[in-house]
């Protein structure tokens, strides 16, 4: 091979390397799941927040209204619930220190026909709330999607017991009952329980 042939081969190899290098797209590999400290299967109540509970008032006496589509305009869908007459909203302060908390009733109101009236005392709820505990957790057991879940409220005085019971509950929902060491109650479907920051 002559020098010209070697030079031509060298130039061609360089051009191929440049083209190949330019045509590659570097795709970053996401960090392993353990690098994301996110857990959306439960929420621990923290002192200084508020727990808001919305209970629908239905003619049938249940908690889950049957929705029917009224009309659709562009991206807006109007729904109606013939059985729904109103709802009550209760607020409980999460008091204590960090995750050592208790729930204290703050206020409640009943809404009917677009008018809200304050209630003088805590309205009855379709589930129990824990009393005299230190750690309170809302557990979401996902069925089909993040919007389709069952919710349980669990509480105990020991954080290690709370973590152990949470794992058991996720494996076997039938363990949800209260005893001397643990409190567990299911929130009926249709009732909204949401922690809110103050």
Backbone as CSV, one residue per row, in Angstrom:
resi,resn,N_x,N_y,N_z,CA_x,CA_y,CA_z,C_x,C_y,C_z
1,UNK,0.835,-1.180,0.000,0.000,0.000,0.000,0.875,1.236,0.000
2,UNK,0.413,2.160,-0.766,1.179,3.405,-0.849,0.785,4.324,0.293
3,UNK,1.579,5.361,0.451,1.278,6.343,1.489,-0.072,7.005,1.228
4,UNK,-0.397,7.236,-0.018,-1.675,7.872,-0.354,-2.843,6.967,0.042
5,UNK,-2.680,5.659,-0.176,-3.752,4.721,0.186,-3.915,4.684,1.694
6,UNK,-2.802,4.618,2.438,-2.863,4.636,3.896,-3.523,5.921,4.390
7,UNK,-3.158,7.020,3.792,-3.722,8.306,4.192,-5.218,8.337,3.911
8,UNK,-5.620,7.798,2.753,-7.035,7.761,2.402,-7.804,6.868,3.386
9,UNK,-7.234,5.708,3.726,-7.876,4.803,4.705,-7.985,5.474,6.071
10,UNK,-6.928,6.165,6.472,-6.927,6.853,7.763,-7.986,7.952,7.800
11,UNK,-8.093,8.726,6.704,-9.085,9.808,6.632,-10.499,9.213,6.660
12,UNK,-10.719,8.132,5.901,-12.042,7.483,5.874,-12.413,6.957,7.262
13,UNK,-11.446,6.338,7.933,-11.719,5.823,9.284,-12.057,6.964,10.227
14,UNK,-11.364,8.092,10.087,-11.646,9.263,10.923,-13.025,9.824,10.652
15,UNK,-13.399,9.889,9.361,-14.732,10.400,9.009,-15.812,9.478,9.556
16,UNK,-15.624,8.156,9.407,-16.599,7.193,9.939,-16.716,7.342,11.453
17,UNK,-15.590,7.519,12.132,-15.621,7.683,13.592,-16.363,8.958,13.991
18,UNK,-16.132,10.038,13.230,-16.813,11.301,13.548,-18.313,11.168,13.321
19,UNK,-18.699,10.562,12.178,-20.121,10.388,11.870,-20.783,9.502,12.922
20,UNK,-20.120,8.406,13.255,-20.673,7.495,14.257,-20.796,8.191,15.602
21,UNK,-19.757,8.932,15.980,-19.784,9.649,17.259,-20.865,10.702,17.293
22,UNK,-21.104,11.394,16.189,-22.128,12.430,16.150,-23.531,11.852,16.091
23,UNK,-23.653,10.651,15.563,-24.989,10.093,15.418,-25.479,9.414,16.699
24,UNK,-24.626,9.218,17.642,-25.044,8.597,18.895,-25.773,9.592,19.774
25,UNK,-26.795,9.129,20.395,-27.526,9.952,21.353,-27.288,9.375,22.734
26,UNK,-26.754,10.197,23.591,-26.503,9.758,24.951,-27.795,9.840,25.748
27,UNK,-28.216,8.753,26.311,-29.410,8.718,27.141,-28.988,8.417,28.565
28,UNK,-29.323,9.331,29.440,-28.980,9.131,30.839,-29.807,8.008,31.446
29,UNK,-29.171,7.199,32.232,-29.871,6.114,32.914,-30.407,6.652,34.231
30,UNK,-31.717,6.507,34.466,-32.247,7.024,35.736,-31.654,6.275,36.919
31,UNK,-31.535,6.963,38.047,-31.001,6.281,39.222,-31.928,5.158,39.653
32,UNK,-31.417,4.179,40.376,-32.266,3.073,40.821,-33.396,3.581,41.705
33,UNK,-34.511,2.832,41.789,-35.659,3.284,42.564,-35.336,3.671,43.994
34,UNK,-34.326,3.048,44.601,-33.994,3.373,45.986,-33.509,4.801,46.139
35,UNK,-33.094,5.439,45.019,-32.622,6.813,45.089,-33.782,7.800,45.202
36,UNK,-35.001,7.353,44.953,-36.170,8.207,45.077,-36.834,7.949,46.431
37,UNK,-36.652,8.816,47.423,-37.237,8.576,48.740,-38.722,8.956,48.768
38,UNK,-39.533,8.285,47.929,-40.945,8.630,47.827,-41.798,7.433,48.217
39,UNK,-42.798,7.672,49.020,-43.721,6.603,49.350,-45.119,7.191,49.292
40,UNK,-45.874,6.826,48.250,-47.215,7.359,48.126,-48.271,6.342,48.536
41,UNK,-47.870,5.320,49.309,-48.843,4.348,49.796,-49.322,4.698,51.201
42,UNK,-48.691,5.666,51.848,-49.185,6.130,53.143,-48.687,7.538,53.428
43,UNK,-49.374,8.188,54.369,-48.996,9.529,54.817,-49.028,9.542,56.327
44,UNK,-47.942,9.964,56.946,-47.915,10.121,58.402,-48.364,11.537,58.745
45,UNK,-49.279,11.644,59.695,-49.733,12.966,60.110,-48.651,13.638,60.934
46,UNK,-48.456,14.918,60.660,-47.425,15.695,61.356,-48.078,16.818,62.155
47,UNK,-47.495,17.115,63.289,-47.998,18.200,64.123,-47.986,19.507,63.348
48,UNK,-49.018,20.311,63.554,-49.113,21.595,62.873,-49.971,21.549,61.623
49,UNK,-50.380,20.371,61.203,-51.242,20.262,60.026,-52.693,20.105,60.468
50,UNK,-53.579,19.994,59.492,-55.012,19.818,59.753,-55.494,18.600,58.988
51,UNK,-56.384,17.848,59.582,-57.008,16.720,58.899,-58.425,17.147,58.528
52,UNK,-58.706,17.148,57.205,-60.035,17.542,56.724,-60.795,16.293,56.305
53,UNK,-62.028,16.161,56.793,-62.854,14.993,56.492,-64.163,15.481,55.870
54,UNK,-64.442,15.027,54.654,-65.665,15.410,53.953,-66.537,14.172,53.804
55,UNK,-67.752,14.250,54.361,-68.701,13.138,54.315,-69.917,13.580,53.507
56,UNK,-70.227,12.898,52.399,-71.406,13.282,51.619,-72.697,12.950,52.357
57,UNK,-73.709,13.764,52.146,-75.034,13.519,52.707,-75.920,13.038,51.566
58,UNK,-76.308,11.779,51.606,-77.102,11.180,50.545,-78.490,10.818,51.049
59,UNK,-79.477,10.904,50.172,-80.842,10.501,50.526,-80.877,9.028,50.922
60,UNK,-80.033,8.241,50.273,-80.014,6.797,50.540,-79.372,6.456,51.878
61,UNK,-78.626,7.402,52.449,-77.940,7.145,53.707,-76.550,6.560,53.522
62,UNK,-76.150,6.299,52.281,-74.812,5.767,52.012,-73.787,6.879,51.957
63,UNK,-72.636,6.577,51.348,-71.552,7.561,51.269,-71.013,7.746,49.855
64,UNK,-71.450,6.921,48.916,-70.928,7.011,47.554,-72.069,7.349,46.608
65,UNK,-72.034,8.569,46.082,-73.103,9.020,45.193,-72.944,8.407,43.808
66,UNK,-74.090,8.062,43.194,-74.085,7.573,41.813,-74.067,8.791,40.899
67,UNK,-73.016,8.922,40.094,-72.861,10.081,39.221,-73.397,9.781,37.838
68,UNK,-74.031,10.791,37.233,-74.469,10.676,35.841,-73.971,11.889,35.083
69,UNK,-73.624,11.685,33.809,-73.074,12.763,32.986,-74.212,13.674,32.553
70,UNK,-74.076,14.982,32.858,-75.090,15.965,32.475,-74.877,16.445,31.054
71,UNK,-73.798,17.188,30.833,-73.485,17.677,29.494,-71.983,17.818,29.352
72,UNK,-71.559,17.868,28.095,-70.145,17.999,27.779,-69.958,19.200,26.857
73,UNK,-69.084,20.110,27.246,-68.749,21.271,26.426,-67.232,21.395,26.367
74,UNK,-66.660,21.086,25.202,-65.209,21.145,25.051,-64.537,20.178,25.998
75,UNK,-63.687,20.704,26.889,-62.980,19.875,27.859,-63.713,19.784,29.195
76,UNK,-64.933,20.331,29.265,-65.681,20.344,30.516,-66.802,19.318,30.475
77,UNK,-66.830,18.467,31.486,-67.888,17.471,31.626,-68.634,17.785,32.909
78,UNK,-69.955,17.977,32.814,-70.782,18.245,33.991,-71.372,16.938,34.496
79,UNK,-71.192,16.696,35.792,-71.736,15.499,36.423,-72.812,15.899,37.413
80,UNK,-73.776,15.020,37.608,-74.800,15.279,38.615,-75.016,14.015,39.442
81,UNK,-75.470,14.223,40.673,-75.767,13.113,41.577,-77.121,13.393,42.207
82,UNK,-78.164,12.720,41.711,-79.528,12.972,42.167,-79.694,12.649,43.658
83,UNK,-78.918,11.714,44.160,-79.028,11.264,45.542,-78.328,12.203,46.535
84,UNK,-77.436,13.070,46.032,-76.617,13.927,46.896,-77.395,15.164,47.327
85,UNK,-77.513,15.381,48.637,-78.211,16.560,49.146,-77.242,17.571,49.765
86,UNK,-76.021,17.167,50.030,-75.035,18.061,50.617,-73.872,17.276,51.191
87,UNK,-73.129,17.912,52.078,-71.993,17.238,52.707,-71.597,17.972,53.976
88,UNK,-70.915,17.265,54.857,-70.340,17.891,56.051,-68.821,17.887,55.904
89,UNK,-68.213,18.958,56.375,-66.755,19.070,56.373,-66.296,19.279,57.808
90,UNK,-65.460,18.380,58.289,-64.914,18.479,59.652,-63.419,18.718,59.561
91,UNK,-62.910,19.516,60.483,-61.471,19.780,60.534,-60.945,19.427,61.917
92,UNK,-59.855,18.687,61.917,-59.193,18.290,63.153,-57.757,18.793,63.119
93,UNK,-57.333,19.466,64.181,-55.946,19.915,64.285,-55.084,18.719,64.669
94,UNK,-53.933,18.612,64.037,-52.955,17.586,64.394,-51.986,18.258,65.359
95,UNK,-52.137,17.951,66.633,-51.334,18.611,67.663,-50.252,17.670,68.176
96,UNK,-49.284,18.230,68.841,-48.207,17.430,69.410,-46.867,17.945,68.946
97,UNK,-45.939,17.013,68.788,-44.582,17.373,68.398,-44.126,16.401,67.324
98,UNK,-43.759,16.915,66.152,-43.313,16.108,65.015,-44.353,15.036,64.683
99,UNK,-43.973,13.756,64.825,-44.912,12.680,64.500,-45.604,12.123,65.740
100,UNK,-45.312,12.688,66.915,-46.024,12.293,68.140,-47.255,13.187,68.252
101,UNK,-48.379,12.701,67.727,-49.521,13.581,67.519,-50.815,13.049,68.136
102,UNK,-51.764,13.967,68.242,-53.149,13.667,68.617,-54.051,14.504,67.734
103,UNK,-55.285,14.034,67.569,-56.264,14.766,66.765,-57.218,15.504,67.688
104,UNK,-57.417,16.804,67.393,-58.298,17.625,68.220,-59.306,18.316,67.303
105,UNK,-60.604,18.120,67.577,-61.654,18.730,66.761,-61.533,20.247,66.792
106,UNK,-61.624,20.866,65.598,-61.524,22.318,65.486,-62.850,22.928,65.038
107,UNK,-63.403,22.424,63.924,-64.641,23.011,63.410,-65.315,22.037,62.455
108,UNK,-66.592,22.345,62.162,-67.345,21.552,61.193,-68.434,22.420,60.606
109,UNK,-68.805,22.105,59.381,-69.900,22.809,58.731,-70.678,21.846,57.857
110,UNK,-71.945,22.162,57.669,-72.790,21.357,56.795,-73.206,22.226,55.614
111,UNK,-73.072,21.684,54.425,-73.425,22.426,53.211,-74.593,21.739,52.515
112,UNK,-75.641,22.528,52.264,-76.818,22.057,51.520,-77.304,23.196,50.644
113,UNK,-77.691,22.886,49.424,-78.232,23.879,48.486,-77.322,25.098,48.353
114,UNK,-76.017,24.887,48.361,-75.070,25.984,48.183,-74.855,26.842,49.409
115,UNK,-75.479,26.505,50.541,-75.312,27.281,51.775,-74.612,26.426,52.821
116,UNK,-73.646,27.042,53.509,-72.909,26.341,54.561,-73.294,26.886,55.925
117,UNK,-73.515,25.986,56.874,-73.887,26.357,58.244,-72.896,25.712,59.194
118,UNK,-72.284,26.500,60.100,-71.368,25.905,61.072,-72.107,24.971,62.022
119,UNK,-71.446,23.901,62.404,-72.009,22.944,63.358,-71.381,23.190,64.733
120,UNK,-72.158,23.103,65.798,-71.630,23.423,67.129,-70.697,22.360,67.706
121,UNK,-70.781,21.131,67.187,-69.954,20.043,67.723,-69.516,19.143,66.571
122,UNK,-68.614,18.263,66.878,-68.125,17.328,65.852,-69.266,16.422,65.396
123,UNK,-69.539,16.366,64.090,-70.597,15.476,63.615,-70.139,14.028,63.706
124,UNK,-71.079,13.100,63.808,-70.675,11.689,63.827,-70.028,11.312,62.504
125,UNK,-68.973,10.531,62.580,-68.258,10.077,61.388,-68.593,8.609,61.135
126,UNK,-68.502,8.163,59.881,-68.794,6.757,59.577,-67.624,5.824,59.882
127,UNK,-66.660,6.292,60.642,-65.519,5.489,61.073,-64.966,6.126,62.339
128,UNK,-64.149,5.384,63.062,-63.558,5.908,64.297,-62.267,6.658,64.006
129,UNK,-61.948,7.591,64.871,-60.647,8.254,64.851,-59.873,7.804,66.080
130,UNK,-58.560,7.710,65.972,-57.771,7.261,67.134,-57.743,8.316,68.233
131,UNK,-57.699,7.867,69.471,-57.597,8.754,70.628,-56.328,8.402,71.397
132,UNK,-55.681,9.411,71.956,-54.507,9.230,72.812,-53.453,8.329,72.178
133,UNK,-53.032,8.692,70.973,-51.962,7.944,70.306,-50.800,8.877,70.040
134,UNK,-49.737,8.336,69.506,-48.579,9.159,69.189,-48.275,9.196,67.698
135,UNK,-48.511,8.110,66.998,-48.222,8.048,65.567,-49.506,7.680,64.830
136,UNK,-49.911,8.537,63.893,-51.132,8.302,63.111,-50.750,8.290,61.637
137,UNK,-51.210,7.267,60.933,-50.853,7.085,59.521,-52.109,6.813,58.695
138,UNK,-52.191,7.458,57.530,-53.229,7.167,56.543,-52.607,6.229,55.517
139,UNK,-53.186,5.058,55.353,-52.636,4.046,54.441,-53.562,3.907,53.242
140,UNK,-52.971,3.964,52.040,-53.733,3.837,50.795,-53.416,2.486,50.171
141,UNK,-54.415,1.632,50.060,-54.240,0.342,49.404,-54.778,0.489,47.984
142,UNK,-53.879,0.611,47.017,-54.261,0.878,45.631,-54.870,-0.367,45.019
143,UNK,-56.008,-0.184,44.330,-56.660,-1.294,43.642,-56.290,-1.279,42.160
144,UNK,-56.780,-0.298,41.405,-56.528,-0.267,39.967,-55.658,0.913,39.573
145,UNK,-55.713,2.008,40.320,-54.932,3.200,39.997,-54.782,4.015,41.270
146,UNK,-54.003,5.109,41.186,-53.819,5.958,42.355,-55.136,6.590,42.791
147,UNK,-56.095,6.730,41.861,-57.388,7.315,42.198,-58.364,6.264,42.705
148,UNK,-57.992,5.001,42.614,-58.885,3.908,43.005,-58.223,3.154,44.158
149,UNK,-58.568,3.536,45.375,-57.891,2.930,46.515,-58.827,2.824,47.716
150,UNK,-58.448,1.975,48.649,-59.083,1.912,49.957,-58.178,2.662,50.919
151,UNK,-58.779,3.291,51.918,-57.966,4.015,52.894,-58.241,3.485,54.290
152,UNK,-57.164,3.290,55.028,-57.267,2.904,56.432,-56.531,3.941,57.272
153,UNK,-57.005,4.153,58.483,-56.304,4.995,59.450,-55.754,4.056,60.506
154,UNK,-54.432,4.098,60.697,-53.826,3.266,61.732,-53.036,4.156,62.687
155,UNK,-52.961,3.733,63.920,-52.265,4.518,64.934,-51.746,3.609,66.028
156,UNK,-50.653,4.042,66.642,-50.056,3.309,67.760,-49.108,4.235,68.496
157,UNK,-48.649,3.801,69.650,-47.686,4.597,70.414,-46.253,4.294,70.004
158,UNK,-46.037,3.193,69.271,-44.677,2.788,68.889,-44.517,2.829,67.376
159,UNK,-43.503,3.564,66.899,-43.262,3.708,65.470,-42.875,2.377,64.821
160,UNK,-42.087,1.546,65.527,-41.694,0.258,64.950,-42.913,-0.632,64.734
161,UNK,-43.871,-0.599,65.662,-45.098,-1.371,65.520,-45.943,-0.828,64.367
162,UNK,-45.952,0.491,64.197,-46.695,1.111,63.102,-46.152,0.644,61.755
163,UNK,-44.832,0.607,61.618,-44.215,0.168,60.358,-44.484,-1.314,60.092
164,UNK,-44.383,-2.133,61.120,-44.652,-3.569,60.971,-46.101,-3.808,60.584
165,UNK,-47.015,-3.102,61.255,-48.441,-3.291,60.971,-48.797,-2.789,59.571
166,UNK,-48.176,-1.703,59.132,-48.428,-1.190,57.777,-48.080,-2.246,56.743
167,UNK,-46.930,-2.903,56.903,-46.518,-3.960,55.966,-47.511,-5.122,56.002
168,UNK,-47.966,-5.508,57.187,-48.947,-6.599,57.306,-50.266,-6.227,56.646
169,UNK,-50.704,-4.985,56.840,-51.967,-4.523,56.275,-51.933,-4.546,54.756
170,UNK,-50.794,-4.180,54.175,-50.666,-4.200,52.713,-50.737,-5.625,52.174
171,UNK,-50.234,-6.560,52.940,-50.276,-7.970,52.524,-51.641,-8.595,52.762
172,UNK,-52.280,-8.223,53.874,-53.551,-8.847,54.250,-54.469,-7.801,54.884
173,UNK,-55.359,-7.170,54.090,-56.245,-6.131,54.628,-57.177,-6.611,55.740
174,UNK,-57.363,-7.910,55.896,-58.273,-8.408,56.935,-57.703,-8.217,58.347
175,UNK,-56.430,-7.826,58.480,-55.854,-7.633,59.814,-56.258,-6.300,60.438
176,UNK,-57.009,-5.480,59.689,-57.391,-4.153,60.197,-58.454,-4.275,61.278
177,UNK,-58.012,-4.254,62.510,-58.889,-4.193,63.675,-58.077,-3.591,64.823
178,UNK,-58.757,-3.099,65.818,-58.071,-2.429,66.922,-57.903,-3.373,68.100
179,UNK,-56.755,-3.236,68.760,-56.513,-3.970,70.003,-55.726,-3.061,70.933
180,UNK,-55.152,-3.604,71.973,-54.461,-2.773,72.968,-53.267,-2.034,72.382
181,UNK,-52.603,-2.608,71.370,-51.392,-1.983,70.863,-51.545,-1.206,69.580
182,UNK,-52.614,-1.455,68.811,-52.763,-0.832,67.501,-54.208,-0.428,67.272
183,UNK,-54.392,0.703,66.594,-55.719,1.156,66.170,-55.769,1.062,64.652
184,UNK,-56.853,0.506,64.102,-57.010,0.430,62.656,-58.495,0.558,62.315
185,UNK,-58.824,1.467,61.399,-60.211,1.658,60.962,-60.220,1.966,59.472
186,UNK,-61.186,1.391,58.740,-61.350,1.654,57.311,-62.193,2.898,57.104
187,UNK,-61.807,3.720,56.138,-62.600,4.881,55.728,-63.510,4.423,54.595
188,UNK,-64.835,4.584,54.735,-65.734,4.120,53.679,-65.477,4.824,52.352
189,UNK,-65.661,4.091,51.244,-65.519,4.686,49.912,-66.536,5.813,49.776
190,UNK,-66.094,6.928,49.230,-66.958,8.093,49.074,-66.679,9.170,50.096
191,UNK,-65.989,8.817,51.182,-65.618,9.770,52.222,-64.174,10.217,51.961
192,UNK,-63.955,11.534,51.995,-62.613,12.065,51.737,-61.925,12.425,53.048
193,UNK,-60.715,11.910,53.235,-59.889,12.230,54.402,-58.567,12.736,53.869
194,UNK,-58.259,14.000,54.164,-57.064,14.604,53.565,-56.314,15.468,54.556
195,UNK,-55.000,15.200,54.721,-54.190,16.101,55.564,-53.863,17.361,54.779
196,UNK,-53.874,18.503,55.474,-53.569,19.783,54.844,-52.580,20.550,55.704
197,UNK,-51.612,21.167,55.040,-50.630,21.974,55.779,-51.288,23.288,56.172
198,UNK,-50.932,23.794,57.347,-51.478,25.105,57.795,-50.636,26.228,57.252
